Amino acid sequence: MSDEPVLYAEQGSSWWPLLWGPLFAGTGAGLEALTGPVHTAPWLIVGLLLFGSAALWVNARRKVYRVELTPGTLQQGREALDVTKITKVTDVGAAAGARVLGGGWTAPRKTGDVPLRLDDGSVVLAWARDDDALRDALARLVEEE
């Protein structure tokens, strides 16, 4: 973990989906109680299996869809880009076939593109749910240098 201040961050996912499985199992057990005896062990197993599946899903999303900007690094998913390599943030056109940061073929769903010009002249696509906020934070950071 870095000691640098975080200028912009998106976690990728919250932890609340972990409650889906136990809530589903509790609801099922509650409905079953209205009609007769409750099969506690199967409902516990269902709740734990759904909890475990959700935990894997949330953990993966928190790694793959994470966005964090510090004065030194732009983290997009599992890829880190040194901010000193970014030369321009505003008025950069998104070139067809531009590399998407984070390793995907396209930007994740429900995110907006933030084209960045790098010091080697290439254009890459950063992304965020709030693309305007990321663009503003990057522009302030790059313009300071």
VOROZA-373819 format. One record per atom (N, C-alpha, C, O, CB): x, y, z. Coordinates in steps of 0.05 Angstrom, whole numbers, padded with zeros to 5 digits, always signed. Atoms other than C-alpha are relative to their C-alpha. Last residue first. Glycine has a CB too. Example, Ala and Ser with C-alpha at 12.3 -4.5 7.8 and 13.67 -1.06 7.14 Angstrom:
BEGIN
-00016-00024-00001+00273-00021+00143-00015+00022+00014-00005+00044+00018+00009+00009-00029+00018-00024+00000+00246-00090+00156+00018+00024+00000+00039+00024+00013-00020+00001+00025
***
This chain:
BEGIN
-00028+00007+00006+00072+00385-00272+00013+00017-00020+00036+00013-00026+00002-00028-00009-00018-00011-00021+00009+00418-00245+00029-00005-00006+00047+00011+00002-00006-00014+00027-00005-00028+00004-00028+00407-00310+00018+00012+00020+00031+00032+00015-00026+00016-00001-00019-00002+00022-00021+00331-00304+00007+00030-00005+00030+00036-00013-00012-00012-00026-00025+00012-00006-00052+00329-00235+00021+00004-00022+00044+00011-00017-00003-00030+00006-00013-00016-00021-00109+00377-00248+00029-00010+00006+00047+00006+00010-00016+00000+00026-00008-00025+00013-00124+00341-00314+00014+00018+00021+00034+00031+00015-00025+00014-00011-00024+00004+00016-00123+00273-00279+00010+00026-00012+00034+00032-00013-00005-00020-00022-00022+00005-00018-00172+00296-00225+00026-00004-00015+00047+00005-00007-00006-00025+00017-00007-00025-00014-00217+00327-00277+00023-00004+00019+00041+00013+00020-00025+00011+00016-00013-00018+00020-00216+00265-00322+00009+00026+00014+00031+00036+00009-00020+00006-00023-00027+00010+00005-00230+00220-00262+00015+00018-00019+00038+00024-00015-00001-00029-00011-00016-00005-00024-00289+00264-00241+00028-00011-00003+00047+00002+00006-00013-00014+00024-00006-00028-00002-00316+00265-00312+00017+00007+00024+00035+00023+00023-00026+00017+00001-00022-00007+00017-00310+00190-00319+00007+00029+00001+00031+00036-00003-00006-00008-00029+00003-00030+00001-00354+00176-00259+00024+00010-00017+00044+00020-00006-00001+00013+00029+00029-00005-00001-00360+00101-00270-00006+00029-00002-00025+00037-00016-00012-00012+00026+00010-00003-00027-00287+00100-00291-00031+00003-00001-00041+00010-00022+00012+00025+00015+00029+00002-00004-00245+00086-00351-00007+00003+00029+00009-00002+00047-00010-00027-00011+00006+00004-00028-00175+00098-00379-00030-00001+00002-00044+00006-00017+00013+00022+00019+00026-00007-00012-00166+00090-00453+00000-00008+00029+00001-00031+00036-00022-00015-00015+00012+00022-00015-00097+00094-00483-00026+00009+00012-00031+00032+00015+00020-00011+00022+00024-00006-00016-00070+00140-00536-00009-00025+00013-00011-00046-00001-00022+00013-00018+00022+00018+00002+00002+00135-00562-00024+00010+00017-00020+00026+00035+00008-00029+00008+00018-00008+00021+00049+00194-00571-00025-00018-00003-00043-00012-00017+00014+00001-00026-00009+00012+00025+00106+00163-00531-00018+00006-00023-00014-00004-00045+00003-00030+00003-00025-00013+00009+00093+00211-00473+00011-00012-00026+00027+00002-00039+00020+00000+00021-00025+00007-00015+00022+00185-00466+00024+00014-00012+00022+00024-00034+00004-00030+00001-00023+00001+00017-00044+00215-00490+00025-00004+00017+00029+00010+00037+00003+00026-00018-00024-00013-00010-00103+00195-00447+00022-00002-00021+00027-00023-00033+00010-00013+00026-00024+00003+00017-00174+00178-00469+00023+00016+00012+00020+00039+00020-00006+00008-00029-00016-00024-00005-00224+00175-00410+00026-00004-00017+00045-00016-00007+00007+00005+00030-00028-00001+00009-00278+00126-00428+00012+00026+00006+00000+00048+00004+00001-00006-00030-00005-00019+00022-00342+00120-00387+00030+00000-00007+00047-00004+00011-00010+00028+00007-00022-00019-00004-00362+00060-00345+00003+00018-00024-00005+00010-00046+00027-00015+00007+00008-00022-00018-00427+00022-00341+00023+00019+00008+00021+00032+00028-00013-00011+00024+00027-00010+00003-00396-00040-00373-00006+00022+00021+00005+00021+00043-00021-00022+00002+00022+00015-00014-00321-00048-00366-00027+00014-00005-00029+00038-00010+00005-00002+00030+00004-00010-00027-00277-00014-00418-00023-00015+00012-00041-00024-00002-00006+00031-00001+00016-00024-00001-00262-00059-00477-00001+00010+00028+00005-00004+00047-00029-00004-00012+00003-00008+00028-00213-00114-00494-00015+00026-00002-00010+00042-00021-00014-00022-00015+00023+00010+00014-00192-00118-00421+00000+00009-00029+00016+00026-00037-00026+00010+00013-00004+00025+00012-00122-00110-00391-00024-00011-00016-00022-00033-00028+00007-00019+00020+00012+00020-00017-00133-00055-00340+00001-00028-00013-00005-00048+00000-00028+00007+00006-00015+00006-00024-00121+00002-00388-00014-00021+00017-00039-00021+00017+00005+00026+00017+00016-00005-00024-00155-00004-00455+00017-00007+00024+00027-00029+00026-00027-00015+00000-00002+00020-00021-00109+00000-00515-00015+00009+00025-00014+00032+00033+00030-00005+00008-00017-00009-00022-00133+00045-00571-00001-00021+00022-00021-00033+00028-00009+00027+00011-00020+00020-00007-00163+00005-00628+00019+00009+00022+00039-00004+00026+00016-00006-00024+00010+00028+00004-00201+00064-00657+00023-00019+00006+00046-00015-00004-00011-00004-00028-00006+00013+00026-00171+00128-00629-00011-00028-00001-00011-00042+00019+00031+00000-00004-00003+00029-00004-00207+00161-00571+00005-00013-00027-00014-00017-00043-00025-00012+00014+00020+00017+00013-00195+00235-00583+00006-00029+00005+00029-00037+00006-00001+00006-00030-00014+00023+00012-00155+00274-00532-00022-00017-00012-00040-00027+00002+00017-00016+00021+00000-00001+00030-00186+00342-00518+00017-00021-00013+00031-00016-00033+00010+00028-00009+00023-00013+00013-00167+00341-00444+00004+00001-00030+00026+00002-00040-00004+00028+00011+00025+00013-00009-00120+00290-00413-00024+00012-00015-00042-00003-00023-00003+00003+00030+00024-00016+00005-00051+00304-00442-00025-00016+00008-00026-00040+00003-00001+00007-00030-00007-00027+00009+00021+00283-00426-00025+00018-00004-00024+00042-00002+00016-00001-00025+00023-00012+00011+00011+00220-00384+00007+00029-00008+00016+00044+00010-00025-00001+00019+00001+00008+00028+00077+00183-00373-00024+00013-00015-00025+00013-00039-00002-00030-00003-00019-00017+00015+00089+00221-00308+00000-00007-00030+00010+00009-00046+00028-00004+00012+00013-00025+00008+00025+00189-00281+00019+00017-00016+00010+00033-00033-00010+00015+00025-00014-00022-00012+00058+00120-00280-00011+00026-00011-00012+00030-00035+00031-00002-00005-00012-00018+00019+00005+00070-00302+00013+00023+00015+00000+00036+00031-00020+00010-00021-00008-00026-00011-00014+00011-00258+00014+00016-00022+00032+00005-00035+00018-00003+00026-00021-00014+00014-00053-00048-00286+00005+00027+00013-00013+00042+00019-00007+00004-00029-00026+00010-00009-00092-00097-00243+00024+00014-00013+00047+00007-00008+00002-00030-00005+00000+00029-00003-00157-00060-00249+00026-00009+00011+00035+00001+00032-00006-00014-00027+00025+00008+00014-00139+00011-00269-00001-00030+00001+00014-00044-00014-00001+00011-00030+00005+00029-00002-00088+00041-00221-00027-00005-00014-00047+00006-00005+00001-00010+00029+00028+00005+00007-00064+00111-00240-00003-00030-00001+00008-00043-00018-00009+00014-00027+00010+00024+00014+00001+00124-00204-00029+00001-00006-00045+00010+00011+00007-00025+00015-00020+00014+00015+00046+00180-00176-00011-00022-00019+00003-00029-00038+00019-00013+00018-00018-00018+00015-00001+00234-00150+00021-00015-00017+00031-00003-00036+00014+00018+00020-00017-00014-00020-00051+00180-00132+00018+00019-00016+00018+00017-00040+00016-00021+00017-00019-00020+00010-00109+00155-00175+00014+00012+00024+00001+00023+00042-00014+00022-00016-00012-00016-00021-00147+00091-00158+00021+00019-00013+00039+00010-00027+00013-00017+00022-00013-00024+00012-00195+00051-00201+00011+00017+00023-00004+00023+00042-00021+00017-00017-00010-00020-00019-00215-00020-00182+00013+00023-00016+00028+00019-00035+00020-00012+00020+00013-00026+00006-00255-00059-00233+00008+00022+00018-00005+00043+00020-00030-00003+00002+00001-00006+00029-00212-00122-00237-00011+00027-00006-00002+00040-00025-00017-00021-00014-00026+00000+00012-00191-00129-00164-00001+00010-00029+00016+00027-00037+00012-00028+00000-00016-00021-00014-00255-00108-00129+00028+00001-00011+00041+00021-00008+00001-00006+00030+00008-00027+00009-00295-00147-00181+00017+00022+00013+00024+00042+00000-00029+00005+00005-00009-00003+00028-00256-00211-00166-00006+00028-00010+00010+00041-00023-00012-00021-00018-00029-00002-00001-00267-00204-00091+00012+00005-00028+00029+00021-00032+00012-00025+00013-00006-00026-00010-00341-00191-00101+00030+00005+00000+00040+00026-00008-00012+00005+00028+00009-00020+00020-00350-00253-00145+00008+00028+00009+00020+00043-00007-00030-00001-00004-00019+00002+00023-00310-00298-00098-00006+00021-00021+00013+00034-00032-00002-00028-00013-00026-00010-00009-00349-00272-00038+00020-00002-00022+00037+00016-00025+00009-00017+00025+00001-00029+00001-00415-00281-00076+00027+00011+00009+00036+00032-00001-00023+00011+00018+00000-00008+00028-00399-00354-00089+00000+00031-00002+00015+00042-00019-00025-00011-00015-00027+00005+00011-00380-00365-00016+00002+00009-00029+00022+00020-00037+00006-00029+00002-00018-00019-00012-00445-00332+00009+00028-00003-00012+00041+00017-00019+00001-00004+00031+00005-00026+00013-00486-00373-00040+00018+00022+00011+00027+00040-00004-00029+00008+00003-00009+00002+00028-00454-00437-00016-00004+00026-00015+00014+00035-00030-00014-00023-00014-00029-00001+00000-00461-00416+00058+00011-00002-00029+00030+00012-00036+00012-00023+00016-00009-00027-00007-00535-00399+00050+00030+00002-00001+00041+00022-00011-00009+00007+00028+00006-00019+00022-00549-00463+00012+00010+00028+00006+00022+00041-00011-00031+00000-00005-00018+00007+00022-00513-00505+00065-00004+00019-00024+00015+00029-00035-00003-00029-00008-00027-00010-00007-00550-00470+00121+00020-00004-00022+00037+00013-00028+00010-00013+00026+00001-00029+00003-00616-00481+00085+00027+00012+00008+00035+00032-00004-00023+00011+00017-00001-00008+00028-00599-00555+00077+00000+00030-00005+00013+00040-00022-00023-00013-00016-00026+00006+00012-00582-00562+00151+00001+00007-00030+00020+00021-00038+00007-00029+00003-00021-00020-00007-00644-00526+00177+00026-00005-00015+00038+00013-00026+00004+00000+00029-00024+00016+00005-00698-00567+00143+00024+00018+00002+00034+00030-00017-00001-00014-00029-00022-00013+00015-00756-00529+00174+00023-00019-00002+00031-00031+00017+00008+00027+00014-00027+00000-00012-00819-00567+00195+00021+00012-00019+00019+00011-00043+00008-00029+00007-00006+00025-00014-00887-00545+00168+00028+00002+00011+00039+00023+00017-00002-00024-00018+00014+00024+00011-00918-00495+00120+00006-00026+00015-00006-00046+00009+00006-00003-00029+00029-00005+00001-00901-00428+00153-00016-00025-00009-00040-00027-00003-00005+00023-00020+00011+00001-00027-00832-00453+00173-00030+00005+00000-00044-00005+00018+00014+00020+00018+00003+00028-00007-00816-00466+00100-00012-00004+00027-00028-00022+00032+00027-00015-00002+00023+00009+00015-00828-00393+00085-00006-00029+00006-00029-00038+00008+00004+00004-00030+00023-00013-00011-00779-00374+00140-00026-00009-00014-00046-00014+00000+00002+00030-00001+00006+00014-00025-00728-00425+00117-00025+00012+00013-00041-00003+00025+00024+00002+00019+00010+00027+00006-00732-00397+00046-00007-00016+00025-00028-00029+00026+00021-00015-00015+00027-00002+00011-00727-00326+00071-00012-00027-00006-00035-00032+00000+00000+00018-00025+00018-00007-00023-00667-00344+00114-00028+00003-00009-00047-00005+00005+00010+00026+00013+00004+00023-00016-00634-00379+00055-00018+00005+00024-00035-00011+00031+00027-00011+00010+00016+00019+00015-00645-00320+00009-00006-00025+00017-00028-00034+00018+00014-00007-00026+00027-00011+00001-00620-00271+00062-00019-00019-00015-00041-00024-00007+00000+00028-00013+00013+00004-00026-00559-00315+00075-00028+00011+00001-00046-00002+00013+00017+00013+00021+00003+00028-00006-00543-00317+00000-00013-00005+00027-00033-00019+00028+00027-00014+00000+00021+00012+00017-00555-00244-00016-00005-00029+00008-00029-00036+00011+00008+00002-00029+00025+00006-00015-00516-00217+00044-00021-00014-00016-00040-00025-00005-00011+00026+00011-00004+00024-00016-00449-00223+00009-00025-00008+00016-00028-00030+00025+00024+00004+00019+00011+00024+00013-00476-00174-00042+00005-00026+00015-00007-00046+00009+00012-00003-00028+00027+00007-00007-00463-00119+00010-00011-00024-00015-00029-00037-00004-00017+00023-00004+00002+00027-00012-00387-00121+00002-00029-00008+00005-00033-00031+00014+00016-00001+00026+00002-00001-00029-00382-00063-00046-00003-00028+00010-00005-00047-00005-00025+00018+00009+00024+00012-00011-00356-00069-00116+00000+00004+00030+00021+00007+00043-00001-00031-00007+00007+00022+00018-00303-00039-00162-00025-00014+00009-00042-00022-00007+00023-00019-00002-00007+00026-00011-00273+00003-00106-00006-00023-00019+00006-00044-00015-00013-00004+00026+00024+00016+00002-00273+00070-00142+00008-00028+00008+00029-00039-00002-00012+00001-00030+00001+00029-00004-00220+00121-00123-00028-00011-00005-00048+00002+00001+00009-00007+00028+00025+00011+00010-00196+00191-00138+00000-00030+00004+00021-00043+00000-00004+00008-00031+00014-00023+00012-00141+00235-00108-00027-00008-00012-00046+00008-00013+00017+00012-00022+00018+00009+00022-00114+00182-00061-00016+00024-00010-00031+00036+00006-00018-00024+00010+00029-00005-00003-00057+00211-00019-00016-00010-00025-00006-00009-00047-00005+00030+00004+00010-00023+00015+00010+00176-00026-00030+00004+00004-00045-00015+00008+00006-00004-00030+00005-00022-00019+00032+00129+00029-00010+00025-00014-00017+00045-00001+00026+00007+00015-00016-00024+00003+00026+00069-00017-00008+00021+00021-00030+00021+00031-00005+00012-00029+00017-00024+00000+00000+00000+00000+00018+00025+00000+00039+00025+00013-00019+00000+00025
***
